[in-house]
Amino acid sequence: MTREPREPREIRESRPDHSGLYDGDRYEGDRYDSERYDSERYDVVIVGGGPAGLSAALMLGRARRSVLVLDAGEPRNTPAAHLHGFLSRDGAPPGDLLAAGRREVAGYGVGVRTGRARTAVRDGGLFAVTDDAGRTVRARRLLVTTGFTDELPDVPGLARRWGRDVLHCPYCHGWEVRDAPIGVLSTGPMGVHQALLFRQWTDRLTLLLHTGPRPTEEESEQLAARGIAVVSGEVTGLEITDDRLTGARLGTGEVLPLQALAVAPRAVPGAATAAFLDSLGLAPTEHPSGMGSYLAAGPAGLTDVPGVWVAGNAADLTANVLASAASGSAAAGAINADLVAEDTRRAVRARKDPFSAASEARVCELVAGDRRHGL
């Protein structure tokens, strides 16, 4: 009979046992202290349960922090059947990665709750985060990994093909449409750049100017040198045959044969996300490329709002799944270091003032217990 491998005893015994969603136990320093732990109070609340949020939760859970992930369950890459460029997970369904991540963080006592964060405000030195069900949790630190929403070009039928044969990232989808006739729908200043990128995957490429600017003289020379055709006029619809994209229909009625269409969506916060960010005092910044808006942050995702970090696509519109996960890990390291510094300051103050009101109350509890009110 074979047995499942077990962790070394010293690792099992050193890990805090708060694997439930609302666990009442917590470690503080080297002392186990369950009485002071409020089940609705955490070291860190992470808003967003995608690759960035779960990666951060994994790091913080392993750092023996009490963590809650609040996830609305709307991953940005839901329309895609597979994710690519993630070492050891290339080709996996996006949902499989998230399910595996949830199982892993649960092993370190991280709670994951389904819900949308509506507001987050300061409350007695903590952040009070309220979700769409009216439940409020409190946290010493806050990490925002909500991601943003893709605002697609207004072409009839385009949204229904999004993530299938209407694509945006050649690194994510280029291999699957290699050597196929591909169109690039220009809607802004990045149209030529996107066309030159996709040229790496096929020599059957057409730049559809649609609502984008006409190429400059230099850009026109680049397109011609790479053999990229340029078509003027707006795209009025898509041709679909047997549930496959077969062409783009122009305003003239002409149909350009295609098997994939590359677009450049604008990444913007949805209405609920925008309201949540506003409650925190976080204002998205317009990206200079015209790709949308993002949350500007310093090293490891620290924002201008004290105690608030950001990671994933909310901070970097170009980050793929692997880069988003890495940014969550980096933010988690910075958050834990910040909490360690705060814990140390508190410990030093307590050591210098052993006769504080708090220490006196603890001594009374130990010596007199419930009788102390009658003394």
Buried (B, 14 or more C-beta within 10 A) or exposed (E): EEEEEEEEEEEEEEBBEBBEEEBEBBBBEEEEEEEEBEBBBBBBBBBBBBBBBBBBBBBBBBBBBBBBBBBBEBBBBEBBEBBBBBEEBEEBBBEEBBEEBBEBBBEBBBBBBEBBBBBBEEEEEBBBBBBEEEEBBBBBBBBBBBBBBBEBBEBEBBBEBBBBBBBBBBEBBBEBBEEBBBBBBBBBBBBBBBBBBBBEBBEBBBBBBBBBEEBEEEBBEBBEEEEBBBBEEEBBBBBBEEEEBBBBBBEEEEBBEBBBBBBBBBBBBBEBBBEBBEBBEBEBEEBEEEBBBBBBBEEBBBBEBEBBBBBBBBBBBEBBBBBBBBBBBBBBBBBBEBBEEEBEEEEEEEEEEEEEEEEEEEEBEEEEEEEEEEE
